[in-house]
Amino acid sequence: MDPTSKKIKIVKPFALYKWAKNFKRIQDRFYGNQYKLRRIQQIEDFITLNNFNKVHHIEEVHIDLELSPKIFTHNINDTDLILVTHQGYSRYPCIGIIEQIQEWLKSCPKLYICLNRHYLNIDNSDLDMDLPDDFQKAITFWLQKSLKDCVVMDLSRNYVDYGQNFTWSLPDRHYHIVKK
């Protein structure tokens, strides 16, 4: 049978936008919810151990944090930590990411942001040859260099990504940024 003569049926996707929001839950089904992503536990521990009581969470994919719902607030101006796990900010041009971080820091001086290394500088608009060759280290140096009025702490785990780490549910680069 000639492969080009095979009939192809195109099925109109149903509620595709909902798929992205629930991607983490879809991935969890592979393992029967018996495992928790280390990065999710890291966020929960960070919030709990640092006694944050008012957290404004900006998310795209529901990551099901096991924290009291009482600590989350919708008012970004009345919070002691802004938590950003939304993938979309990693797709901004580099200058746009820095501008957005500075905007958030006007509302709250403490930010926990997760960036997806696979999206950063996706438009190839910002090339700084003074940054380290190791891309993961370069991201940290770039943030520290761009946010001189802040303390930027890299809370990420460095590893070679072969696709098994679910970076599409929760970005892999984690930073705690505090305005001086």
C-alpha positions in Angstrom: 0.0 0.0 0.0 1.3 3.4 -1.0 1.7 5.6 2.2 0.6 8.7 0.3 -2.7 7.1 -0.5 -3.6 6.5 3.1 -6.7 8.4 4.2 -6.1 10.9 7.0 -8.9 12.0 9.3 -8.5 15.4 10.9 -10.3 15.6 14.2 -11.2 19.1 15.4 -9.7 19.5 18.9 -12.1 19.9 21.7 -11.3 22.5 24.4 -7.6 22.4 23.5 -6.9 25.4 25.8 -8.0 23.3 28.8 -5.4 20.7 28.0 -2.5 23.1 28.7 -3.9 24.2 32.0 -4.3 20.5 33.1 -1.1 19.2 31.6 0.5 18.4 35.0 -2.5 16.3 35.9 -2.3 14.5 32.6 1.4 13.8 33.2 0.6 12.6 36.8 -1.7 9.9 35.4 1.4 8.2 33.9 2.5 7.4 37.4 -0.8 7.0 39.3 -0.1 10.1 41.4 2.3 8.2 43.5 5.2 10.6 42.8 5.6 14.3 43.4 7.9 16.5 41.3 10.9 17.6 43.3 10.4 21.2 42.0 6.9 21.3 43.5 8.1 20.0 46.8 10.8 22.7 46.7 8.3 25.5 46.2 6.1 24.1 49.0 9.1 23.9 51.4 10.3 27.3 50.4 7.0 28.9 51.2 6.5 27.0 54.4 10.0 27.3 55.8 10.1 31.0 55.1 6.7 31.6 56.8 5.1 33.3 53.8 1.4 33.9 54.7 0.2 35.9 51.7 1.3 34.4 48.3 0.1 35.7 45.0 0.5 32.8 42.5 0.7 33.5 38.7 0.3 30.2 36.9 -0.6 28.7 33.6 -0.6 25.0 34.4 -2.3 23.9 37.6 0.5 22.4 39.7 -1.6 21.5 42.7 0.5 22.9 45.5 -0.2 21.2 48.8 -0.5 24.4 50.8 -3.3 25.9 52.7 -5.6 27.8 50.3 -5.8 30.5 52.9 -2.2 31.7 52.1 -3.1 32.5 48.5 -4.3 36.0 47.7 -5.6 37.6 44.5 -4.4 41.0 45.5 -0.8 41.4 44.2 -0.3 44.5 46.2 -1.1 42.8 49.5 1.3 39.9 49.5 4.6 38.9 51.0 5.7 36.7 48.0 4.8 36.7 44.3 5.1 33.1 43.0 5.4 32.8 39.2 5.2 29.4 37.6 3.6 30.6 34.3 5.5 29.3 31.3 4.6 32.3 29.1 7.0 34.7 30.8 9.9 32.6 29.7 8.9 33.3 26.1 9.3 37.1 26.5 12.3 38.7 24.9 15.1 39.0 27.5 14.5 42.7 28.1 10.8 42.0 28.5 11.5 39.4 31.2 13.6 41.9 33.2 11.0 44.6 32.8 8.2 42.3 34.0 10.3 41.2 37.0 10.9 44.8 37.9 7.2 45.5 37.6 6.4 42.7 40.0 9.0 43.9 42.5 7.1 47.2 42.6 4.2 45.4 44.1 6.1 43.1 46.4 9.9 43.1 47.1 10.1 39.2 47.1 9.6 37.1 44.1 9.9 33.4 43.4 10.0 32.9 39.6 10.3 29.7 37.6 11.7 30.1 34.1 11.8 27.5 31.4 15.4 27.4 30.0 14.1 26.0 26.7 12.2 29.2 26.0 14.7 31.8 27.2 16.0 34.1 24.5 13.8 32.1 22.1 13.9 35.1 19.6 17.7 35.2 19.9 17.5 38.9 20.4 20.0 39.2 23.3 23.5 37.8 22.9 25.9 38.6 25.7 29.2 37.0 25.0 30.4 37.7 28.5 28.1 35.1 30.0 29.3 31.6 30.8 29.2 28.9 28.2 27.0 26.7 30.5 23.5 27.9 29.6 22.1 27.2 33.1 24.8 29.3 34.7 24.4 32.0 32.0 20.8 32.4 32.9 21.7 33.1 36.5 24.5 35.5 35.6 22.2 37.3 33.2 19.6 37.8 35.9 22.1 39.0 38.4 23.7 41.4 35.9 20.3 42.7 34.7 18.8 43.2 38.2 21.6 45.1 40.0 19.3 46.4 42.7 18.2 42.9 43.7 19.7 39.8 45.3 19.1 36.9 42.8 19.4 33.4 44.4 19.5 30.5 42.1 17.4 27.6 43.6 17.6 25.5 40.5 19.0 22.0 40.1 21.4 21.8 37.2 21.1 18.8 35.0 21.1 17.7 31.4 17.5 17.6 30.2 16.6 14.5 28.3 12.8 15.3 28.4 11.9 13.1 31.4 11.8 16.0 34.0 8.4 17.5 33.1 9.7 21.0 32.4 6.5 21.6 30.5 4.4 21.4 33.6 6.7 23.4 35.9 9.7 25.4 34.5 13.1 24.1 35.6 15.0 27.3 36.6 13.9 28.6 40.0 15.0 32.0 41.4 14.2 33.8 44.5 14.7 37.5 43.8 14.6 40.1 46.6 14.7 43.8 46.1 17.5 45.5 48.1 
